């Protein structure tokens, strides 16, 4: 993944069109026409042996005859010609090419290799990048560049749009042009065989010309890279995504469209949420979101006030707001009094503020000004229904003029809805022209506002400090893996409760007392030992749902009932499924369920994102897309709580308010324990806990089914999100003999990391931050502690105090560019622990980490006053240079030598 080569895509100085044409309707004709119609200032060089000139521009017979190496090439030929063209371009020195052709994977050469594979091989050999195939091209309005097959150009704006579907591209472009909405970049990704969403997100996330990003996705190829890039970009600017394939049939169609692997839609939803992106469900929502992003500033809060000349539309808007979990602004006494003086006696007296059906431009602007002057709302929705008294265009113009000069115009977001068609069209067009969001319906306006609210909530949630429960969770991964590997070596692929209980116990998960019996007498003996009443369940590796074969009998009160149940179950199962291997029965102590609630928890292995945790109601059958809340591991207590809230909010889980029932803390602990198990044990293919008995603080797994992979994969890349790298923990000793722990930082470390930062002396803070700075905010601390281990690293040194509490003594961190070429580090040591060799231990730890990570270079800067840091770096092998102009010391180490 090279961001450097993407510069040639986003900032080309010269362009070659391979297969340029004078024939109408040919791709080479449309591309040339669109390029020449723009204001791109660089050379445009058509390449074709058919014509001396293409649309008045001198043509070149072949690539080799071009007068200069093009930064960007656009290949407009048939699929079978593309591999040779890519090879020639790459050898010539071109860095990026856009491929319009489709069907390359189906074109096979004489050696049996498809054209897509050949083209990728040629490009990779010479370091060339490919956008496509099956790409519509791209539009960069800031450069006046339209290198696309689109039917029209795009206006200049601050939104980047990236789509796998060419048809969606042209639809969005047509709509945006009608609304006067512009883009910073407009990119058709096509089949994403090389350049993919992750690289574009990395680039656009850093692009100063882009304030928001929108994606249309059929499928994802690089799960970890995608989520890492999305999370990094979403911290700074909103990312909205529309994902096709919400139904099973739609999933199949999406797979055919791009040829990619298409996973479970509910897992996609969880991944988007985890990365801080906001999903919209259809094009109508997408258009509304574009409208909002194009014209609105970031929300300062969630309170919405409504001004209207009609009660009905206001009620519709309020219903949409409250049912969507929004917040209705409340009028304070001062605002009420001002409105009461202005408005007729028949006004609503509350929010929504109904100013009357005879409201004119003056009444609208004065009422809106009173609300903008106040502090009661973070956004105001202005509604207007057609009226014979107040001209809709006059009102729109008066409102926009007032907003433009109001001192709070950047603090309070204004949204509008002018209902109707003919009478409202010109007013909506005026709002588009002056950059005020406008919508066709009250519900659409509120829906767009709630998108802004959801994005704000997602970002705040991802910054929450999770509660630390590590000390309460036994995580004996060695025992669990030993048991799993033993079962695997014996050919067992399904482990039920009596076998799984030891594995689960290694992670602090509680199962009901369970034993295995191979016949009725053994079952009776076990039942007497554990005590009546008991449950008897069939044990068979061929039966996943015991209830399907009536393989469960409950509340057996004595030995006769147990013996009869055992014989009956075995006989019944043999009759219903003669091929099933019946090993015997499971004997379980009956759980006391009075006042408790049964739920279901499972882990599936998604083909795109890997392991995913599911939470929902109990039952033998469920469809994850419909019946479960989904989250990706790793989970901490905050993320587990968010999962439970999502389950309750979407009615996937019902709080039945039983005497014992659901306890949020205990349920979150169980989900976090399960997450640790899944992370540590790659042998587990899937896991089903059905049912789980929630009895207040006690959570018991009544029935467990663990399925193992046929082959064991130790590769951590099976997880979409890189978990905490526990293997990097290291015990060490300072010069004074104190024992310390060097380890990666955790989100739970935020309070102690803040205390550490505050413990630095004024001089140390000055050296660390290159100047005087105030104390860290929670938002800043969240960025420092909630890191993505896939693309950054921070090591801290901790020590145990006499009271057993842990204290942070020092920290070193480095972030790496997406190309993994250079990591830049910064370090600080607690003022009262300097001179004990702690800085050397931290810096050596970081050097070794990035060497193992195959990073090429480690660098850092320090102030002239911090000569001790420079001296340490030099002793460890850094090249130290002095920048006299910037008054800084630069430290560089080549990690490849």
N, C-alpha and C positions, 0 to 999 in steps of 0.2 A: 504494500500500500504506500504509494508515494504522493505526498502532497506537492512535491516540487513539480512533478510532471503534470499535475492538475492545473498549475499556473498556465501552462500552454493551452489548456482547454478554456479556462476562464479569462485569460488575457492574451489571446493570440495576436501576433503582429502581422502574420501573413497566412493566407488560406489557399489551399489547392482543392479543386473539385474534380475528382477522378470520375470520368464518365459524364462530363458536362455535355449538354445537348441543346440543340435549337428546335427540337421536336416537342411541340406542346404535349402536356400531360406526362412527359417523362420526368422521373425524379431529378435527373441532371438539369433539366430545364427549370423546374420549379425552384430548386436550390439556388441556381444562378440568378434567377429573377428576384428572389427574396434578398439575396446578398446585395445585388446592385441597387435595389430599392432603398436600402438602408444608408446609414452615414458612416459605416465602417471605413476607417482611413487607411488601412493597410492594403497591400497588393492582393487582388483576387485573381487566381491563376487557374483557368480551365484547362483540363488535360483530356484530350481526345484526338484520336487519329482521323476522325471523320470530317472535322471542320478546321478551316484556317482561323476562324474567329467564332466565338459563341456570344450571342447577344451583344455584338459590337466590341468584345474584348478578345485580344489576341490569344489564340489557344496554342498549347504545346502538345506535340505528338505523343510524348511519353513522359513518365515521371523523371527520368534521367536528364531530360532536356530543360527542366525547370531552371530558371536563373538563380534561384535561392532555395534553401531548405524551408519548406513551409512549417510553421508552428502547428498548424491544424490541417488535417486532410479530411474531406468528406467523400466517402466512397459511395457512388450512386449506380453501381453496376449489378448485374445478376449475381446470385449467390455463388455459383461455381467459379467465378473469376476473382472473388474476394481474397482467398488465401495468397495467391501469387502477388496481388496488388499490395496486401499488407506486408509481405516479405520485402518487396521492392522499396516501399515507403520506409520501412524500418531500417533497411540497409542504407538508404539515402540520408537518414538522420532525422526523419519526422518523429515527433514525440507522441502525438495523439491523433487518432482517427475516429470519425463517426461512421458507423456502418448502417445504411438504410435497409439493406436486403433482409428478407425474411426466409425461413426455411433452410438455413445453412446446416442445421443439425441433420436434416434429411438428405442432403446432397453428399453422396459417397464417391470418393475417387477410386481409381483402379486398385489401390492398395487396401481398400476397405476402410479408409479413415474418412470421417465426415469433415466437411469444409469448416465447420465451427472449430473443431479441435485443431485442425491445421493452422487456421488463422491465429488462434491463441498461442500455439507453439511458436510460430514465427514472431509474433509480437513480443512474447516473453524473452525470447533469445536475445533480442536487441534492446530490450527495455522500453518498448513502445506500449502505449495504453490504448484501449478500445472502448468506445461508448456504443452500446448496441450488442448484437445486431437487432434488426427490427425496430430501430430508433427513428422517431420523427425528426430528430435533430435537436437543436437548442436555439434559444433566443436570449441575447444579453443586451437589454435595452440601453444600459449605461454606455455600451460601446457602439450603439447603433448597429448591432450585429444580429441578423436574422438568418441563421444557418439551419433552416428547418424546411419541412414540407407543409407547414401550416398555411391555412388559407388567408391569414392576416398576420400583421405584426402585433407586438405587445407594447403597451404603454410602459413608461419608466415608473418604478415604484420601489417599495421596500420589502416585498414578499418574494421569497424563493419558492418555486413550485417544481417538484420532481415527481414524475409519474412513470410507472411501468406500462401504462396503456396510452397509446397514441390517440385513441378516440376520446379518452377522458381529457387529454391535453387540449385538443381542438375545441371540445365542449366548454371547458373552463375558460379558455382564451376568448371564445366568442362571447361568453357571458360577461367576462371582465371588461372587455372592450366596450360593451353596451353600458356598463356601469361606470366607465372611466377609471377603473382600478388598474394599477400598474404593478410590475414585477421587477425585482433585481436580477433574477435568473429564471428561466423557464426551460426545463430540461426533460426530454423524453429519454428515459433510461433504457427502454426496450427490454431485451432479455437479460440484461445485466450480467453478461458473461465475464466481464473484467471489472470495469468501473462500476461500483455498486453503491447502495444507499449509505453505507458506513463512511466511505471516503468523501462523498458529497456532503454528508452531515458534518464531518470534521471541517471541511473547507467553509461551508456556509455558516457554521457556528462561529467562525472567526471573522467572517466577512463583514466589514463595517457598513457595507451598502445594504445588508439584509437585517431586518428587524424581526421577521417571523418566517417560519418554514412550514410548508404544506407538502404532504406526501400522499400519493396514491400507490397502494401496495397490493400486489397479487400474492407474492411469496418472498420469503427472506432466505438468503443463502448462508451468510456468515452471522450466526446468532450472537456470538459474544462480541464481535467487532461492531455489529449493528447496535446492540444495547449500550455498549461503552460510548460509542460516538453519540447516540441519541441522548444519553444521560448527560454528557458533557455539554452538548449544545442546548438542551432544554433548561439547564441552569441559568442561561443568559437570555434566551428568547423562546417564545412559545413555539411548539411543534404540534401541528394538527395532522392527523392521519386518517385516511379513509381506507379501509381494508375490505377487499372483496372476499367472497367465499364464506359468508356467515351461515349459510345452509350447507347441508351435505352435497346437494346438487351444485350449488355455487362453488363449493370447494373443488369439485371435479372439473368444473368449467375453468376455474382459475388455473388449475394445474395444466390443462391443455393450452391455456393462453400463453403462459411463459415457460412451461416445461420444468418449473422448479418443484421442489418438495413442498407440499402444502400440509400444514399441521392443523391441530384442533383450534377452532376459532376462539374458544374460551381461553386457551393458553396464550394466543396472540394478544387478546384483550389484557391479560395479566401482565404480559411483557411490556406492552405499551404503557400501562399504568405504572409499572415498576421504574420505567425509564423517565417518568415525568411528562410523557406525551399525553395529548388529549385526542381521543378517538371520536370521530363523527360517523354517523351510520349511513348517510346517503348524500347525494349531490346537493339536495336542498339545504341540508345542514352545512355542507361544505361551503356552498355559496354564501350562506349567512355568516359563517366563520370568516371567510375571506373579507366580507364587508366590514366586519368588526375589526379584524387585524389591520386592515388597510387604513382605517381612519381613527382608531382609538389608542389612547395611552394606557399604560398598565394600571389596573385597578388598585386603589388605595384601601378599599374595603369592599363589603358585599351588600350594603344597603341600597335598595332601589326605590326611588320615588317616581310616581307616575302623574303626569299632567294630561288631562283629556277634556274634550268637549262633548263626550258621550259616555254614559254609564256602562253600556253593554261591552264595548271593546276593553274598557278598563277592567271589568270583571274577568273577561277572558285572559287578559294579561296577568291579573293577580292570581287566578287559578293556576296558570302555567308556572308562575314564580313559586308559589307555595308548594305545589305538587312536586316541583323539581328540587325542593330543599333550599330555596332562596330565602332572603331576608327582606321583609317589607319595611321601608323607612317609617319612622314615627315622627309626627310633627311635634316640635317642642312649643312651649307657650309663646315665645317671641315670634316664631314663624307663623303659628296659627293666627295670632293677632294681626300680623301684617297682611296675611291672605284674607282674613275676615274683613279688614278695612277695604281691601281692593275689590273683592268678589261679591256677586249678588248674594242675597240672604239665602238663596236656594242651593248654594254650593255645598259640597259633600261634607265639609268640616273635618276631613281626615284624608289620609293617603290611601288610595288614589285621590288626587285633587281634581274634582270635576268642576271645571270653571264655567260650565253652561253651554248649551247648544248654540247660543247666539254670540259666542266669544269671537272677537275680532283680533287683528294682529296686535293691537296695543295690549289687550287683556292677556293674550298668550305670553308676550314678551315680559310684561311686568310680573306675572305669576312665576314664570321661569326664572327671572332675575332674583326674586325673593328666595326661591329654593337654592339657587346657585350661591347666593350670599350666605346662606346658613351652613351649618356643619352637620345637618341631619342625614345627608345622602352622599353616597360615593358615585352613584350614577343616576341619571334622570331619563326616563322614557317619556317622550312627548308624542301623544296620540292625537290624530285629527281624522274626523269623519266628515264626508262631504256635507256642506251647508250652503244654503242660499244667502246667508248673511255674511259669513266670513270667507273671503276669497282664499283658496288654498295656497296659491302661489304667493300672494301678498304676505300671508302668515309665515310661510317658509322663508321668504327673503328677510322679513323682519327678525325672525328668530335667529337665523344664521348671522345676521349683522350684529345682533346683541351678543351672541356667543363669542364672536371673533374678538371683541374688545373687553370681555369680562375677565377680571384678574384671576378667577378660579377655573378658567377653561381647561387648564392642564391637570387640575386636581379632580374635577368632576367629569365623568364620561357622559356624553349626551348621545342618546339613541332616539330615532324617530320612526314613526309608522304613520304614513298618510294612506288611509284605506281607500279602496275604490280603484277604478281604472282610468277612464278618460279624464275625469275631473282632478285626479291626483298625479297623473303621469309627469306633468311639467314640474310639479313641486318636488317629486322624488328625484327627477333629473337635476334640479337645482341643488339639492342636498348632495348628490353624487359629485357635482362640479366643485362644491366648496369643501368637500371632505368630511361630511357629517354622515355617519352610518344611517341608512334608511332601509326599511323592510316593508314587505307587502302586507303582512298581517301582524297583529299584536303578539300572537304566539311565537311567530318567527323572531321578532325583536327580543322577547324575553329569552327564547332559546339561545340566541346569540350571546346575550348577556350572561347566561348560565355557563356557557362555554368558557368565558373569561373567569367566572367564579371558580369553576372546576379546575382550571389550570392553576389559579392562585392557591387553591386548597391542596392540590397535588404537590406543589412546590413546598408549601409549608409543612406538609406531612412528611415529605422526604428529608426535611431538616430536623425533625423531632429527635430528641436524645432518647435512645432505647434504654429501658431498664436492664441492668446487668443481673443475669440469673446464673452465671457460669458456676458460681460456688454451690448452687443447688442442683446442678445437673451432673450426675456421674456419666462420663463419656469414656467407656472402656472399649475403644474401637478395636483393640487387639483381640479381646475375647469375642466380640461380635463377628469380626472377620474370620477368625479361626473357626467358629461354628459354621459360618456361611460356606467357607471353602471346604470344610469337611463334608457338609451336605452336598455340595456341588460335585466333589470327587466321587461320591457314592451314586451319582446319577440322579439325585433328587432335584427337581425343578420347582416343586410346590411344597412349601412348608406351612403347616397349619399351626393352630394356637399352641399345642403342647410342645412342638419343636421350636416355634418362634419365640416363645416366652423368654428364654434365656438371652436371646439376641436383643429383644426389646428391653429387658431388665438392665442390660449393660448401658442403656441410655436413660435409665430412670423411668421408663414407661411401665405402667402397672397392668398386668393381665389377670384374669380370673384364674383361680387354681384349676389346672388342667392336667389330665393324665390320659395315656393311651392304653387301650385293651384290645387284644386280638380275638376275644370270644366273650360269651355271656358270663361265665363264672368269674373271669378276670374283671369284667366290668362291675359285677356285684361286689367283689372284694374291694375294689377301689372306692366304690360308692360308700361302702360302710366306713372306710378309712377317712374320707374327706367329709362325710356327714351329709345326710339328706336335708332338703331335696337336691336332686342333681338333674343335669341335662345330658342326654345321649345324642351324639352327632356322628354321622358316617364319616369314615376316614378313607378317602380315595383320591389319588392324584389325577383322576380323569373327570372329577366332578367339581366345578367351580362354585356353583350355587346349590347348596344342599337342599334348599327348599324346593328346587325344581323336581327332585326325586323323592320328596317327603322324607328326607334323610335326617330330620331333627325331631326329637321329642323332649318336652320340657316338664319341669315340676314333678319328677318321678320321686315318690315319697317313701318307697320301701324296696327291698331286694327283689321281690316278685315282679314289681313294675319295671325295674331295671333289666332283669333277665328277659322279660317278655319284649321290652322295647328294643333291646339289642338284637334279638333274633328276628323280630319283625322288620326292623330297618334293613338288616343285611338281606333278608329274603325279598323285600320290596324293591330294593335298589337293583338286585340281580334280575328281577323280573322286568323292571322298566329299562334297564340298560345292561344288557347281557355282556357287553364288551368292557364294562368298567372294571378296573382292578380294585377290589375291596380289600383293604389291609386290616380293617377292624373298626373300632369306634373310639370316639373321644368322650371321656367322662369329665364333666365340668361341674363345679359347685355352682348352684343357682345363685345369681346375684340378687340382692335385695333392690328391687326397682321402684318401690313405692316412693312417690315424690321426686323421682329422678327422670331425666330425659335422655332418650336414645338419639344419637346422631351418627353420621357416617363420615369417615375420613379415609382418603385413598391417595395413592401416588401412582401416576401414570407416566409412561415414557413417551413424550411427544416426539414425532419424527423431526421436528424443526428445533425446538427449544430444550429437548431432553426432559429430565425429571420435573414434574409439576405436582404440587400438592393440592388436593381437592377437599372441600368442606361443604357438607350439606345435611339434609335430613336422612334418617335411616331408611332402609328398604333394600330389597334384593336387586332391583334394577334401577338404573338411573342413566341419564345422558348428560355427560359433563357440561356440554354447551348450554343445557337448559336447567340442570338441577343442582349445580355446584358452583361455589365461589372458588376461584383458582388463584394460586400464587406460586411464584418461582422461588426455589431455595437459592441462596441461604436466607432463612428467616431469623430475625431477632424479635424481641418482645413488641416493639413498635410495629413492625411489619406484620406480625401475627395478629395484633390487635386490629390493624387496618383490614386484614383479611376477614376477621370475624364481623367487623362492622359492615363490610361490603356484603357478606352473606346475609346478615340481618336486613340491611337496607334493600337488597334485591329479592328478599323473601325466599332465598335459597335455604336459609336457616330461620326457624321460627322460635322465638323465645316464648315458651308456653307458660311462663310464670308459675312453674311447679314449686312445691315447698323447698326442694333442693335445687334441681334444675341447673341451668347454665351459670357458671361463675367465670367471668371474663379472664381474670388472672390465671386460673387453673387451666382453662382451655388454651390460652396463649402459651403457657409453659409446655403443655403437651405438644402443640404444633411446633414449637421451637426445638423440643427434644427430637421430634420426628425429622425435622430438617437436618439436625446434626447427624442422625443415623443415615439418611440418604446421601449426604455429602461424603461421609467416611466409607460407605460400603458400595462400591461400584458393582458388586455381585447382584444387587437387587434390581430386577427389571420393573417390578410393580409391587404394590402393597395395598391391601384392602382391610380396613378396620371397620367391620360392620356386624353388629353395632358397637358404638362407643357409648358407655353409660356415664352421663354427667350427673353427679350427685353432689352439687355444691363444689367444695374444694377437692373432692375425690373424683378423679377421672379414671375409669377402668375400661380396658379393651376386652370386650367379651368374646369376640370372634376375630381371628387374625388369619389372613392368607398372604403369604409372601411368595412371589414368583421370581425365580432366578434366571439370569441371562444364560444362554447356551454357552457363550464364551465370556470370560471375565475380562473387562476392559478397565485398566487402572488409569486411563487417561482422564485427567480432570476436565478436559474440554467437553466432556459429556454434559457439563453444567453450563447453562447459558450465562450465568453470572459467576465470575471467579470468586470462590469463597475465601474466608480468612485463611491465609497460608500458615497454618499452625506449625508446619515443619521448619519455619524460619525463626521460631523461638530459640533463644540461646542464653544459657546462664553464663555469667562472667563475674570477675572480681576486680574491684578498684585497687589502687595503690595502697589505700588505707585498710584493705582487707574486707571492706563491705561487699556483700553479695548483691548482685543486681540481675535483672532480667532484661535482655534486649529482645524486642518483639515488634511486629507491625502494629500500627495504631488501630483502634477499634472505635466505632461510633459511640460505644458506651463510655469511652475515655473523655468525652467532652468536658464534664465538670472538673476533672483532675487536670486536664490539659489547660483549661482556663486558669486554674490555680497556679499551674506551672508558669504560664505566660505572665501572670501578674506578679510572680515571685522574682522575675528578672529585675536587676537593678536598672536605674535610668540609663546608665552608661551601656549596659548590655543590650537594652531595648534599642538604644540609639544605633549601636553597631548592627543589631539584627535587622532592623527595619530601615536603615539608611536615613535616619532622621527621627524627630520626635513624633510619636503617635499616641493616640488615646487607647484605652483598653479595648480589647476585642469584643465585638458583639456576638450574640448567639449565631446569627447568620454567617458571620465570618468563621466562627469556630466549627460550624457544621461543615463548611467546605474543607477545613483542615482535618477533621476527624472522620468524616464519611467519605472515604476515598474509594476510587475504583482500582482495585489491585491489578487489573489488567493493563492499566496505563499510567499508574503513578505508585509511589511507595513512600511511606513515612515510617521510620523506626523510632521507637521511644525506649528510654532506659527507665525502668521502674525499680523501686526497692520497697520492702515491707518495713513498716514502722513497728514500734513496740506494741501498739494496740492492734496489730494485724492488718491495719489499713495500708493501702498501696499509695505511693507517692511517685510522681513523675519527676525525674532528675534532669533529663535532657531529651532532645528530639532532633532528628535530621530527616529531611524530606527532599524528594526530587520528582519532578514531572518530566515526562518524555514526549518528544514529538511523535506524531502518528507513524513516522517512518522508522522509529526505533534507532535513530542515528545519534541523537544527543540528549542527555539528561542534565538538567540544571539543578544544583543542590543548594540548600540553605540549612544552617545548623545553629542551635542554641543550647547552652548548658546552664542549668540552674546556678545562680551566682555563688551560692555557698558550697557548691560541689566542683568548682573549677580547680584545675591542678591535680586531679586524681586519675588522669588518663581516660576520662569518660569520652572526651571529644575524639580521641584516637580510636576507641572501640566503636563509636558510632560511625565514623567516616570509613573505617575498614569494613564494617558491616555493609554499608551502602556500596562501596567499591565492589565487593565480592558478589553482591546481589546483581548489579548491572553487568558484571562480567558473565555471570551465569545466564543472564537474560540476552546475551549477544548484542548488547548495546555498544555502539562504536566509541562514544566519547562521553566523558563526565566533566562538567564544568561548573564553576561558581564564581561569585564576586564577593568581595568584602571591602570595607573601607580602609583607607590608609592607616587609621588609628588601630585597626585590628591586626597588628603584625603577628600576634601569636597564632591566629588562624592561618595566615599565609605560611608561617614557619612550619606548622603541622602539616599542611598540604604538601609542602616541598619535601618534607621527610618521607611522606608516603608515596612520592613519585609524581606529583603534579608538576607541570611547568608553570611557574609563577611569573607574570608580567605586570608592569605598572602602566596604568592609563592616566597620564598626567593631566590630560584635559578634563576627564570625568572624575579625577581624584579617587580612583578605584583600583583595587588589586584584582587581577583576573587569574583564576586557577583552572588549568586544563589537564586532563589525563586521557591519553589514547588507550582505550580498554582492549584494543585488538592486538596490541604488541605483547 
